[in-house]
Amino acid sequence: MELKRQVWTKADGEAFQSYLESLSQPQKVDWARRIINTKMPLLAIKTPDIRKMVSAIAKGDLSGFLDLSLDRYYENLAINGSLICKIRDFSELERRLTAYAAKIDNWAHCDLLSFDVNPSNAEDFWNLAKRYIADDLPFVRRVGIVIVFHFVKDEKYVDKIFEILNGFENETEYYVNMICAWLLCECFIKHREKTLAFLKSQNTLNAFIVNKGVQKCRDSFRVSDEDKQLLLSFKIKG
């Protein structure tokens, strides 16, 4: 199917859905559902095929495709999320991302998101992340943390990231706590001394985030054996 289009029509959208269905791997649907843990209908399309579709659609009428609001399958949302990341106008990206995030029921639709955060839009993204983090929906909060990951490399945001992690003291959702643990691990890898000082301080991190964060560090080849041993002392018992 031709995916690089100047204009997407409703009929094109229906044809696209049929095309998606033709790529389904029924024998892998149950396996994929166990991994992703989604209630959405699944086609188990190969990831390289999804990426090729995204690349082709993005070269044409990207916004027109998104306007079709195709969301019948897990793969539809995966394609939409990847396309949203390619939008350069921040106001349009924010509008579409907010609608997208509200539909998510699994970790994968969060973690596929990757944004072009640069000096011209960094504060916009940071403020958007904080808004999502305060949301009632757990996977919207997870999207907020996905955005925060883009700021770990910038030392001026490290203390702000620690403040955000402290804000999850009473978080009970597994998939939110887990990505916070990954964030803590990444902070340690990129900013060892500051993160050690944070762990030694009167922080309000919940036990899950601390313990899983330590585990992620200990599983990482980017952390020295000495630090892996040191981090054990920060695990919270009970």
C-alpha positions in Angstrom: 0.0 0.0 0.0 1.2 3.5 -0.8 1.7 5.3 2.5 3.4 8.5 1.4 0.3 10.5 0.5 -0.4 14.1 -0.1 -3.9 13.7 1.3 -5.4 11.0 3.5 -9.2 10.4 3.0 -11.6 8.3 5.0 -11.5 5.7 2.3 -7.7 5.6 2.5 -8.0 5.1 6.3 -10.3 2.1 5.7 -7.9 0.7 3.2 -5.0 1.2 5.7 -6.9 -0.8 8.3 -7.3 -3.7 5.9 -3.6 -3.4 5.1 -2.7 -3.7 8.8 -4.9 -6.7 9.2 -3.1 -8.4 6.2 0.2 -8.2 8.2 -1.2 -9.8 11.3 0.5 -12.8 12.9 -2.3 -14.6 14.7 0.0 -17.2 16.1 1.9 -14.5 18.1 -1.0 -12.5 19.4 -1.2 -14.3 22.8 2.5 -14.0 23.3 2.5 -10.3 22.5 -0.4 -9.7 24.8 1.4 -11.3 27.7 4.5 -9.1 27.1 2.6 -5.8 26.5 -0.3 -6.5 28.9 -2.9 -4.6 26.9 -6.6 -5.1 26.6 -6.6 -3.6 23.1 -7.1 -5.8 20.0 -3.7 -7.0 18.8 -2.4 -8.0 15.4 1.2 -8.8 16.5 2.7 -7.0 13.5 6.5 -7.1 13.3 8.2 -4.0 14.8 10.3 -3.4 11.6 7.1 -3.3 9.6 5.6 -0.7 12.0 8.7 1.4 11.7 8.6 1.3 7.9 5.0 2.4 7.9 5.7 5.3 10.2 8.7 6.4 8.1 6.6 6.4 4.9 3.6 8.1 6.4 5.8 10.8 7.9 7.1 11.8 4.5 3.6 12.8 3.4 0.4 14.1 5.0 1.3 13.2 8.6 -1.4 15.4 10.2 -4.0 14.2 7.7 -3.3 10.6 8.7 -3.6 11.4 12.4 -6.9 13.3 11.8 -8.4 9.9 10.8 -8.2 8.9 14.5 -7.5 5.3 13.6 -7.3 3.5 17.0 -8.9 0.1 16.5 -5.8 -1.9 17.2 -2.7 -1.7 19.5 -0.7 -1.2 16.3 -2.8 1.9 15.3 -1.8 3.6 18.5 1.8 2.6 18.2 1.9 4.2 14.7 0.1 7.3 15.9 2.4 7.8 18.9 5.5 7.4 16.7 4.1 9.9 14.3 3.2 12.4 17.0 6.9 12.5 18.0 7.8 13.8 14.6 5.6 16.9 14.8 7.7 20.0 14.9 5.0 22.5 16.0 4.8 22.2 19.8 1.2 23.3 20.2 0.1 20.6 17.7 2.3 18.0 19.3 0.9 18.8 22.7 -2.7 18.6 21.6 -2.2 15.3 19.8 0.0 13.8 22.5 -2.5 14.7 25.2 -5.3 12.9 23.3 -3.0 9.9 22.6 -1.9 9.6 26.2 -5.5 9.4 27.5 -6.0 6.2 25.4 -3.0 4.3 26.6 -3.4 1.2 28.7 0.1 -0.3 28.5 3.8 0.5 29.1 4.8 0.0 25.4 2.7 2.9 24.1 4.5 5.1 26.6 8.0 3.9 26.0 8.0 4.1 22.2 7.8 7.9 22.5 11.0 9.8 21.8 11.0 13.6 21.4 13.3 16.1 19.8 13.9 18.2 23.0 16.1 21.2 22.3 16.8 24.6 23.7 13.9 26.1 21.8 11.3 23.8 23.3 12.8 22.4 26.4 10.8 24.5 28.9 7.6 23.6 27.0 8.4 19.9 27.2 9.3 20.2 30.9 6.1 22.0 31.8 4.1 19.4 29.8 5.9 16.6 31.7 4.9 18.1 35.0 1.3 18.4 33.9 1.2 14.8 32.9 2.9 13.7 36.1 0.0 15.2 38.1 -2.7 13.4 36.0 -5.1 10.9 37.5 -4.4 8.3 34.8 -1.3 6.1 35.5 -0.1 5.9 31.9 -0.4 9.6 31.4 1.9 9.9 34.4 4.3 7.4 32.8 4.3 9.5 29.6 5.3 12.4 31.8 8.3 10.5 33.1 9.2 9.4 29.6 9.5 13.1 28.7 11.6 13.7 31.9 14.2 11.1 30.7 15.1 13.6 27.9 16.4 15.9 30.6 18.6 13.6 32.6 21.7 14.5 30.5 21.4 18.2 31.4 22.9 18.8 34.9 20.8 21.9 35.5 17.6 19.7 35.7 19.0 17.0 38.0 17.7 18.5 41.2 14.3 19.2 39.6 14.2 15.5 38.6 14.9 14.5 42.2 12.0 16.7 43.3 9.7 14.9 40.8 10.8 11.5 42.1 10.1 12.6 45.7 6.6 13.5 44.6 5.9 9.8 43.9 6.2 8.9 47.6 2.6 7.5 47.7 2.5 6.1 44.1 0.8 2.7 44.0 0.7 2.0 40.2 3.3 -0.6 39.3 4.1 0.8 35.8 4.6 4.3 37.2 6.8 3.2 40.0 8.8 1.0 37.6 9.7 3.8 35.2 10.6 6.0 38.2 13.0 3.3 39.2 14.5 3.4 35.7 14.8 7.2 36.0 16.6 6.9 39.3 19.0 4.4 37.7 19.7 6.7 34.8 20.3 9.6 37.1 22.9 7.5 39.0 24.7 6.6 35.7 24.8 10.1 34.4 25.2 12.0 37.7 26.8 9.6 40.2 27.8 12.0 42.9 24.6 14.0 42.9 22.5 10.9 43.0 24.5 9.4 45.8 24.0 12.6 47.8 20.3 12.4 47.0 20.0 8.8 48.2 21.9 9.7 51.4 19.6 12.7 52.1 16.2 12.9 53.7 14.5 12.0 50.5 10.9 10.8 50.3 11.4 8.1 47.7 9.1 5.1 48.2 10.7 1.7 48.8 9.8 0.3 45.4 11.5 3.1 43.5 14.7 2.8 45.6 14.9 -1.0 45.6 14.1 -1.4 41.9 16.4 1.6 41.0 19.2 -0.1 42.9 18.4 -3.4 41.1 18.5 -1.7 37.7 21.9 -0.1 38.5 23.2 -3.5 39.6 22.0 -5.0 36.3 23.7 -2.3 34.2 27.0 -2.7 32.5 27.4 1.0 32.9 27.8 0.7 36.7 31.1 -0.4 38.2 31.3 -3.5 40.4 32.3 -1.3 43.4 29.2 0.9 42.9 27.0 -2.1 42.6 28.1 -3.2 46.0 27.8 0.3 47.4 24.2 0.7 46.2 23.1 -2.4 48.2 23.4 -0.3 51.3 20.5 1.9 50.1 18.0 -0.8 49.7 15.0 -0.5 52.0 13.9 -3.6 53.9 10.4 -4.5 54.8 
